């Protein structure tokens, strides 16, 4: 059976040892003496499972394309304020950009949970 890193990580040590008992690989030698962390590494090596997982950033509850479009227009305003040396306008635009970035991050973090 094919396993993913997340599936193996969610298993108990007993379940992982049961899988290791059916494998003939140098990495799982002495599997009965390994703790969960080391057993997980050994199983991943023996089963050729990728140990790097990527976080899927999905934004829920917010219109990401609309927010990104707002950010693009604000960046143009920011550049114009820099050219004009308008520090008050520059500060206002930067704060608004910051707020939009945080909105996206919070929405993405909420989706990951």
C-alpha angles and dihedrals in degrees: 000000000000116000132193125216091250092051092051092046091053093054126095121248090253092055091047092049090051090056091046092052090064094051128089102202133125092234094063097048108130092017092157090066097047124101120226096269095051093040090053091053092047093049092048090052094046094046094040092238119164109243095198114089124188124220112237108223108211120166113214128189094016133084099240096187092052092050091047090051090052089050092052092053091047091052089056089050090048092053090048091050090050091052092047093045089232100157096179092054091043092054093048093050093047091051091051091049089049091052092050092049091051090049090056093045093049092049091049092047091049090053092051093058 
